[in-house]
Amino acid sequence: MNRLIIAAAAIVLTTPLAMAGPIDNACVRSDRGARQTALCSCVQQVANQTLSRADQRRAARFFRDPHEAQVVRMSKSDRDNAFWARYKRFAGAAEAYCR
């Protein structure tokens, strides 16, 4: 029993609080992100709370291709409009939380 408790404690103590996700990875690889790793990590934490994993992967592409964000924003597709509404909520929350 003691070995199990010690092993569990070791796992908890060595696991990072926030594992890198698609938003964090894209942010860090961006021009400004390499200098702002704490901000990128914070934005990923907000993404984990507000976006599905699929939405995170889609939003991460905006870092590589900002024009894609404009295409989605201007789209007439219901799917794109629903995503854009979720993305705007995420962006607002990240802006407020990660100052």
C-alpha positions as CSV (number, residue, x, y, z in Angstrom):
1,M,0.0,0.0,0.0
2,N,2.8,2.4,0.9
3,R,4.5,1.7,-2.4
4,L,1.3,2.5,-4.3
5,I,1.0,5.9,-2.5
6,I,4.6,6.7,-3.1
7,A,4.3,5.8,-6.8
8,A,1.1,7.9,-7.2
9,A,2.8,10.9,-5.4
10,A,5.8,10.6,-7.7
11,I,3.6,10.7,-10.8
12,V,1.6,13.7,-9.5
13,L,4.8,15.6,-8.6
14,T,6.5,15.0,-12.0
15,T,3.6,15.6,-14.3
16,P,3.4,19.1,-15.8
17,L,0.4,21.1,-14.8
18,A,-0.6,21.9,-18.3
19,M,0.5,19.6,-21.1
20,A,1.2,21.2,-24.4
21,G,-1.7,21.2,-26.8
22,P,-2.3,22.3,-30.4
23,I,-2.8,26.0,-29.5
24,D,0.3,26.1,-27.2
25,N,2.4,24.3,-29.9
26,A,1.2,26.6,-32.7
27,C,1.7,29.7,-30.4
28,V,5.2,28.8,-29.4
29,R,6.2,28.1,-33.0
30,S,4.8,31.5,-34.1
31,D,7.0,34.6,-34.6
32,R,6.2,36.1,-31.2
33,G,5.3,32.9,-29.3
34,A,8.9,31.8,-28.7
35,R,9.4,34.8,-26.5
36,Q,6.1,34.4,-24.7
37,T,5.9,30.7,-23.6
38,A,3.9,31.6,-20.4
39,L,1.3,33.4,-22.5
40,C,1.1,30.5,-24.9
41,S,0.6,28.1,-22.0
42,C,-2.1,30.3,-20.5
43,V,-4.0,30.5,-23.8
44,Q,-3.8,26.6,-24.1
45,Q,-5.3,26.3,-20.6
46,V,-8.2,28.5,-21.7
47,A,-8.6,26.5,-24.9
48,N,-8.8,23.3,-22.8
49,Q,-11.7,24.8,-20.9
50,T,-13.6,26.3,-23.8
51,L,-12.8,24.4,-27.1
52,S,-13.0,20.7,-28.1
53,R,-9.8,19.1,-29.2
54,A,-11.0,19.3,-32.9
55,D,-11.7,23.0,-32.5
56,Q,-8.3,23.5,-30.9
57,R,-6.6,21.9,-33.9
58,R,-8.6,24.0,-36.3
59,A,-7.8,27.2,-34.4
60,A,-4.1,26.3,-34.2
61,R,-4.0,26.5,-38.0
62,F,-4.8,30.2,-37.8
63,F,-1.2,30.8,-36.4
64,R,0.3,29.4,-39.6
65,D,-2.3,30.9,-42.0
66,P,-4.1,34.0,-40.6
67,H,-6.0,34.3,-43.9
68,E,-7.8,31.0,-43.0
69,A,-9.3,32.8,-40.0
70,Q,-10.7,35.5,-42.3
71,V,-12.1,32.8,-44.6
72,V,-13.9,31.1,-41.7
73,R,-15.1,34.4,-40.3
74,M,-16.6,35.4,-43.7
75,S,-18.0,31.9,-44.5
76,K,-21.8,31.4,-45.0
77,S,-21.6,27.8,-43.8
78,D,-23.5,26.9,-40.6
79,R,-20.6,24.8,-39.5
80,D,-18.1,27.6,-39.9
81,N,-20.4,30.1,-38.2
82,A,-20.8,27.8,-35.2
83,F,-17.1,27.3,-35.0
84,W,-16.5,31.0,-35.3
85,A,-18.9,31.7,-32.4
86,R,-17.0,29.2,-30.2
87,Y,-13.7,30.6,-31.3
88,K,-14.8,34.2,-30.4
89,R,-15.8,33.1,-26.9
90,F,-12.5,31.3,-26.5
91,A,-10.5,34.4,-27.7
92,G,-12.5,36.7,-25.4
93,A,-11.9,34.4,-22.4
94,A,-8.2,34.0,-23.2
95,E,-7.8,37.8,-23.6
96,A,-9.4,38.4,-20.2
97,Y,-7.7,35.5,-18.3
98,C,-4.2,35.7,-19.8
99,R,-3.3,39.4,-19.5
